Amino acid sequence: MTTSRTAARLSRILSMIPWLIANEGATVDEVCSRFGYTEGNLVRDINTVMVCGLPGYGPGDLMYAYIDGDEVGVEMADYFANAPRPTAAEALTMLASALTVAGSGLGNPALDSAIEKLSAALLPETESGIDIDTGAQPEFVGPLTKAASSHHTATIVHTGLADGVRKERVVEPWSVFSSLGNWYMTGWCRLAEGERVFRIDRINSVVVNDETFDPPETTPEPEVHYTPSEDDVHATIDLKPGARWVLDYYPVDVIEEYATKTRIRFAASEPGVAARLLLRLGSNATLVEGTEVREAVEELGRAILTRYGA
């Protein structure tokens, strides 16, 4: 089973790039504070972005990302001068991602405007419209996000998932993130004397303290290990080589691997999660088993066809 480590890192990079383009002259401290970076992790991700682009690999095909003294910048490749025309599935994915970023407290007026325009273009003005469900944001996401960015400790009361026991803990929040439909905080728990990941909807109260802490030099990537339950929806899916990125992005079980396909077992709390993934993958994926997921795919497909008058 894979983890969400790669997905969390990619999500942060994709959130950072447009912000840097829109905020020319941003400083290292500003970027670290806004996106929860340490300077070392920021340098690593900027180096990852550097000269990414399209085949051809000439100066006009690649992005240029840099840290010059205290300034962080990204210059776009010529390719980005003409806005891409996404498919309906790609646009729905962008909208869901934008709603997640906005809900985390890292949004800005430009993102709000983009969400409004995407919603107007994509979502039917009827009761039978497509529901882009990113999950309700727990009330403590905002305070914990601010505590993580300002390096303040927090006193939380948390109910354990396994034993149902409430415990008061003083934590040093490192990051707040969304994964698999839930919100989490990762950081150092002084009660447990170790790194812990807390599901925020199981936190009963939060008090941000005046005390500050020194974050680790290299903050671990946000990561959640997902264990399917008996109540989850399961599906067996065949992935073509062009869809193998799913293995890095989602926690799945690999059943069989061949040169032309990879068969996986996908688990989720509701069938719409797998349905939206299959719609996004298109011809690169085939649903082998999963009655509930198949019904959800058909329902979502009908809704999109109705929306676009096909």
C-alpha positions as CSV (number, residue, x, y, z in Angstrom):
1,M,0.0,0.0,0.0
2,T,1.3,3.4,-0.9
3,T,1.1,6.6,1.1
4,S,0.0,10.2,0.5
5,R,3.5,11.6,0.9
6,T,4.1,12.4,-2.8
7,A,0.6,13.8,-3.1
8,A,1.0,16.1,-0.2
9,R,4.3,17.5,-1.5
10,L,2.9,17.9,-5.0
11,S,-0.2,19.7,-3.7
12,R,1.9,22.2,-1.8
13,I,4.1,22.8,-4.9
14,L,1.1,23.4,-7.1
15,S,-0.4,25.8,-4.6
16,M,2.9,27.7,-4.3
17,I,3.7,28.2,-8.0
18,P,0.7,30.4,-9.0
19,W,1.1,32.4,-5.8
20,L,4.7,33.1,-6.5
21,I,3.9,34.1,-10.1
22,A,1.2,36.5,-8.8
23,N,3.3,37.9,-6.0
24,E,6.6,38.9,-7.7
25,G,9.4,39.6,-5.2
26,A,8.0,37.4,-2.4
27,T,10.6,36.7,0.3
28,V,11.8,33.4,1.7
29,D,10.1,34.1,5.0
30,E,6.8,35.0,3.4
31,V,6.7,31.7,1.4
32,C,7.8,29.6,4.4
33,S,5.1,31.2,6.6
34,R,2.3,31.0,4.0
35,F,2.9,27.4,2.9
36,G,4.4,25.9,6.0
37,Y,7.9,25.3,4.7
38,T,11.2,25.2,6.4
39,E,13.9,26.9,4.3
40,G,15.5,23.5,3.5
41,N,12.3,22.0,2.2
42,L,11.6,25.2,0.2
43,V,15.0,25.0,-1.5
44,R,14.3,21.3,-2.3
45,D,10.9,22.0,-3.9
46,I,12.2,25.1,-5.8
47,N,14.9,22.8,-7.3
48,T,12.2,20.3,-8.3
49,V,10.3,23.0,-10.1
50,M,13.4,24.4,-11.8
51,V,13.3,23.7,-15.6
52,C,10.1,21.7,-15.5
53,G,8.2,21.9,-18.7
54,L,7.4,20.3,-22.0
55,P,9.5,18.2,-24.4
56,G,11.7,20.2,-26.6
57,Y,13.4,21.5,-23.4
58,G,14.5,24.8,-24.9
59,P,14.4,28.0,-22.9
60,G,10.8,28.7,-24.1
61,D,9.6,25.3,-23.0
62,L,10.7,25.3,-19.3
63,M,9.9,27.1,-16.1
64,Y,12.6,29.0,-14.3
65,A,12.4,28.9,-10.5
66,Y,15.0,30.4,-8.2
67,I,15.9,31.8,-4.8
68,D,18.0,34.9,-5.2
69,G,19.2,36.2,-1.8
70,D,15.9,36.6,0.1
71,E,13.7,36.6,-3.0
72,V,11.8,33.6,-4.3
73,G,10.5,33.6,-7.9
74,V,9.0,31.6,-10.7
75,E,9.1,32.6,-14.4
76,M,6.7,30.9,-16.7
77,A,7.6,29.1,-19.9
78,D,6.2,30.4,-23.2
79,Y,3.8,27.5,-23.1
80,F,1.8,29.1,-20.4
81,A,1.3,32.3,-22.4
82,N,-1.8,30.6,-23.9
83,A,-4.3,29.3,-21.4
84,P,-5.0,25.6,-21.7
85,R,-8.5,24.3,-22.5
86,P,-9.2,21.6,-19.9
87,T,-11.7,18.9,-20.4
88,A,-14.8,18.8,-18.2
89,A,-13.2,16.2,-15.9
90,E,-10.0,18.2,-15.6
91,A,-12.0,21.3,-14.8
92,L,-14.0,19.5,-12.1
93,T,-10.7,18.3,-10.6
94,M,-9.3,21.9,-10.6
95,L,-12.4,23.2,-8.9
96,A,-12.3,20.5,-6.2
97,S,-8.6,21.3,-5.6
98,A,-9.3,25.0,-5.4
99,L,-12.1,24.6,-2.9
100,T,-9.8,22.5,-0.7
101,V,-7.0,25.1,-0.8
102,A,-9.5,27.9,-0.1
103,G,-11.0,25.9,2.8
104,S,-7.5,25.4,4.4
105,G,-7.1,29.2,4.9
106,L,-4.4,29.5,2.3
107,G,-6.6,31.1,-0.4
108,N,-6.6,34.7,-1.7
109,P,-9.0,37.0,-3.7
110,A,-7.6,35.6,-7.0
111,L,-8.4,32.1,-6.0
112,D,-11.9,33.1,-4.8
113,S,-12.5,34.7,-8.2
114,A,-11.3,31.6,-10.0
115,I,-13.6,29.4,-7.9
116,E,-16.6,31.6,-8.7
117,K,-15.9,31.5,-12.4
118,L,-15.3,27.7,-12.5
119,S,-18.5,27.1,-10.5
120,A,-20.5,29.3,-12.8
121,A,-19.2,27.4,-15.8
122,L,-19.3,23.9,-14.5
123,L,-22.1,23.5,-12.0
124,P,-25.7,23.3,-13.2
125,E,-28.2,25.7,-11.6
126,T,-30.5,22.9,-10.7
127,E,-31.1,20.6,-7.7
128,S,-29.7,17.7,-9.7
129,G,-26.3,19.4,-10.2
130,I,-22.9,17.8,-9.7
131,D,-21.8,17.9,-6.1
132,I,-18.1,18.6,-5.7
133,D,-17.8,17.3,-2.1
134,T,-14.4,18.1,-0.5
135,G,-15.8,17.4,3.0
136,A,-16.8,19.9,5.7
137,Q,-14.0,21.8,7.2
138,P,-13.7,21.3,11.0
139,E,-13.8,24.5,13.0
140,F,-10.3,24.1,14.3
141,V,-8.6,24.0,10.9
142,G,-8.1,27.7,10.9
143,P,-6.6,28.1,14.4
144,L,-4.3,25.2,14.0
145,T,-3.1,26.4,10.6
146,K,-2.2,29.7,12.0
147,A,-0.5,28.1,15.0
148,A,1.6,26.0,12.6
149,S,2.6,28.9,10.4
150,S,3.5,31.1,13.4
151,H,5.2,28.2,15.4
152,H,3.0,28.5,18.4
153,T,2.1,25.6,20.6
154,A,-1.5,24.6,21.1
155,T,-3.3,22.8,23.9
156,I,-5.9,20.4,22.5
157,V,-8.4,17.9,23.8
158,H,-8.4,14.9,21.5
159,T,-10.6,11.8,21.5
160,G,-8.7,8.7,20.5
161,L,-10.2,6.8,17.6
162,A,-9.2,3.4,19.0
163,D,-10.2,3.7,22.6
164,G,-12.6,6.8,22.6
165,V,-10.7,8.3,25.5
166,R,-10.3,12.1,25.7
167,K,-6.9,13.4,26.6
168,E,-5.5,16.9,26.9
169,R,-2.2,17.4,25.0
170,V,0.2,20.2,24.3
171,V,1.3,19.9,20.7
172,E,3.7,21.7,18.4
173,P,1.8,21.9,15.1
174,W,3.9,21.4,11.9
175,S,1.3,21.4,9.2
176,V,-2.5,21.1,8.6
177,F,-3.6,19.2,5.5
178,S,-6.6,17.4,3.9
179,S,-6.4,13.8,2.8
180,L,-8.9,11.2,1.8
181,G,-11.8,13.5,2.7
182,N,-10.6,14.4,6.2
183,W,-8.5,17.1,7.8
184,Y,-5.4,16.3,9.8
185,M,-2.7,18.1,11.9
186,T,0.8,16.6,12.1
187,G,3.3,17.7,14.8
188,W,5.1,16.9,18.0
189,C,2.9,15.7,20.9
190,R,4.5,16.4,24.3
191,L,2.3,13.9,26.0
192,A,3.3,11.1,23.7
193,E,6.9,12.5,23.4
194,G,6.8,11.8,19.7
195,E,5.5,12.8,16.2
196,R,1.8,12.3,15.9
197,V,-1.0,12.8,13.3
198,F,-4.4,14.0,14.7
199,R,-7.6,13.9,12.8
200,I,-9.0,17.3,13.4
201,D,-12.7,16.3,13.5
202,R,-11.8,14.3,16.6
203,I,-10.3,17.3,18.4
204,N,-12.8,18.7,20.9
205,S,-11.1,22.0,21.8
206,V,-8.1,24.1,20.8
207,V,-6.3,26.8,22.7
208,V,-3.4,28.5,20.9
209,N,-0.7,29.3,23.5
210,D,1.6,32.3,23.7
211,E,4.6,29.9,23.8
212,T,6.5,29.4,20.6
213,F,8.6,26.4,19.5
214,D,11.4,25.7,17.1
215,P,10.2,23.5,14.2
216,P,12.5,20.7,13.1
217,E,15.1,21.6,10.5
218,T,13.4,19.2,8.0
219,T,9.7,18.9,8.5
220,P,8.3,15.5,7.6
221,E,5.9,15.5,4.7
222,P,2.3,15.3,5.8
223,E,1.2,11.7,5.6
224,V,-1.7,9.6,6.6
225,H,-1.8,5.8,6.5
226,Y,-5.3,4.7,5.5
227,T,-6.8,1.4,6.8
228,P,-10.0,0.4,5.0
229,S,-12.9,-0.6,7.2
230,E,-15.7,-3.1,6.7
231,D,-18.1,-0.3,5.8
232,D,-15.9,1.1,3.0
233,V,-16.7,0.8,-0.7
234,H,-14.2,-1.3,-2.6
235,A,-13.4,-1.5,-6.3
236,T,-11.0,-3.4,-8.5
237,I,-9.5,-1.2,-11.2
238,D,-7.1,-1.9,-14.1
239,L,-4.7,1.0,-14.8
240,K,-2.9,1.5,-18.1
241,P,0.7,2.8,-17.9
242,G,-0.5,6.4,-18.3
243,A,-2.4,6.1,-15.0
244,R,0.3,4.6,-12.8
245,W,0.6,7.9,-11.1
246,V,-2.4,6.8,-9.0
247,L,-0.1,4.4,-7.1
248,D,1.8,7.5,-5.7
249,Y,-1.3,9.6,-5.2
250,Y,-3.8,7.2,-3.5
251,P,-3.4,4.5,-0.9
252,V,-4.2,1.4,-2.9
253,D,-3.4,-2.3,-2.8
254,V,-1.6,-3.6,-6.0
255,I,-3.1,-7.0,-6.9
256,E,-1.2,-7.7,-10.1
257,E,1.3,-5.9,-12.3
258,Y,1.9,-6.5,-16.0
259,A,3.7,-4.6,-18.7
260,T,0.4,-3.2,-20.1
261,K,-1.7,-2.8,-17.0
262,T,-1.7,-2.7,-13.2
263,R,-4.6,-4.1,-11.3
264,I,-5.4,-2.4,-8.0
265,R,-7.9,-2.6,-5.1
266,F,-9.3,0.8,-4.2
267,A,-11.1,1.6,-1.0
268,A,-13.0,4.7,-0.1
269,S,-15.6,5.9,2.4
270,E,-18.1,6.5,-0.4
271,P,-18.4,5.4,-4.1
272,G,-18.2,8.9,-5.5
273,V,-14.5,9.1,-4.6
274,A,-13.6,6.2,-6.9
275,A,-16.2,7.4,-9.5
276,R,-14.5,10.8,-9.9
277,L,-11.1,9.2,-10.2
278,L,-12.3,6.8,-12.9
279,L,-13.9,9.8,-14.8
280,R,-10.7,11.7,-14.6
281,L,-8.6,8.7,-15.9
282,G,-11.0,8.1,-18.8
283,S,-9.6,5.4,-21.2
284,N,-6.5,4.9,-19.0
285,A,-8.6,2.9,-16.4
286,T,-11.2,0.1,-16.4
287,L,-13.5,-0.7,-13.5
288,V,-13.3,-4.5,-13.1
289,E,-15.4,-5.0,-10.0
290,G,-17.5,-2.7,-7.8
291,T,-21.2,-2.4,-8.3
292,E,-21.7,0.7,-6.1
293,V,-18.8,2.5,-7.9
294,R,-20.1,1.5,-11.3
295,E,-23.5,3.0,-10.4
296,A,-21.8,6.2,-9.2
297,V,-19.8,6.5,-12.4
298,E,-22.9,6.2,-14.5
299,E,-24.8,8.7,-12.4
300,L,-21.9,11.2,-12.6
301,G,-21.6,10.6,-16.3
302,R,-25.3,11.3,-16.9
303,A,-25.0,14.5,-14.9
304,I,-22.1,15.8,-16.9
305,L,-23.8,14.9,-20.2
306,T,-26.9,16.7,-19.1
307,R,-24.9,19.7,-18.1
308,Y,-23.2,20.0,-21.5
309,G,-26.2,19.1,-23.5
310,A,-24.7,15.9,-25.0
